[in-house]
């Protein structure tokens, strides 16, 4: 029973962090759409968001390792194009 509670807590934490991550990635996409590349490089907000997205992606990957790998939803998220987003621009 405790294992189930722990799993549910971990899943909720993952879901909350995933929503936050998608918010950051969405903001990055908006900036990339609205600003020319040379302006992006000069924008502190953009660099901060890139760093935050990378950190969050790593944290999400760590949490994901603690959940069962055969969960179809989690596997789909892990393999999504945003999961491997290049944040080294």
C-alpha positions in Angstrom: 0.0 0.0 0.0 2.8 2.4 0.8 4.4 1.7 -2.5 1.2 2.7 -4.3 1.0 5.9 -2.3 4.6 6.7 -3.1 4.1 6.0 -6.8 1.0 8.2 -6.9 2.9 11.0 -5.2 5.8 10.6 -7.6 3.4 10.7 -10.5 1.7 13.9 -9.3 5.1 15.5 -8.8 6.1 14.5 -12.3 2.8 15.8 -13.8 3.2 19.1 -12.0 6.8 19.5 -13.2 5.9 18.4 -16.7 3.2 21.1 -16.9 5.8 23.7 -15.8 8.3 22.4 -18.3 5.7 22.7 -21.1 5.1 26.3 -20.1 8.8 27.1 -20.3 9.1 25.3 -23.7 6.0 27.2 -25.0 7.5 30.5 -23.9 10.7 29.6 -25.7 8.7 28.8 -28.9 7.0 32.2 -28.7 10.3 34.0 -28.3 11.8 32.1 -31.2 8.8 32.9 -33.4 8.6 36.6 -32.4 12.3 37.6 -32.4 15.1 37.3 -35.0 17.9 34.9 -34.0 20.4 37.7 -33.3 17.9 39.3 -30.9 17.4 36.0 -29.1 21.1 35.7 -28.4 21.0 39.1 -26.8 17.9 38.4 -24.7 18.7 37.4 -21.1 15.2 36.0 -20.7 15.8 33.6 -23.6 19.1 32.3 -22.2 17.5 31.9 -18.8 14.6 30.0 -20.2 17.0 27.7 -22.2 18.9 26.9 -19.0 15.7 26.3 -17.0 14.3 24.0 -19.7 17.5 22.0 -19.8 17.5 21.7 -16.0 13.9 20.7 -15.9 14.3 18.2 -18.6 17.1 16.5 -16.7 15.0 16.5 -13.5 12.0 15.0 -15.3 14.2 12.3 -16.8 15.4 11.4 -13.2 11.8 11.2 -11.9 10.8 9.2 -15.0 13.4 6.6 -14.1 11.6 6.0 -10.8 8.3 5.2 -12.6 7.6 2.0 -14.4 9.0 2.2 -18.0 6.0 0.3 -19.5 3.5 3.1 -18.8 2.4 4.1 -22.3 1.8 7.8 -21.4 5.2 8.3 -19.8 6.9 6.5 -22.7 5.2 8.7 -25.2 6.3 11.9 -23.3 9.8 10.6 -23.0 9.9 10.0 -26.8 8.2 13.3 -27.8 10.2 15.7 -29.9 10.3 18.2 -27.0 12.0 15.6 -24.8 15.1 15.9 -26.9 14.9 19.6 -27.5 18.3 21.1 -28.2 18.9 23.8 -25.6 22.5 24.6 -26.5 21.6 27.4 -29.0 
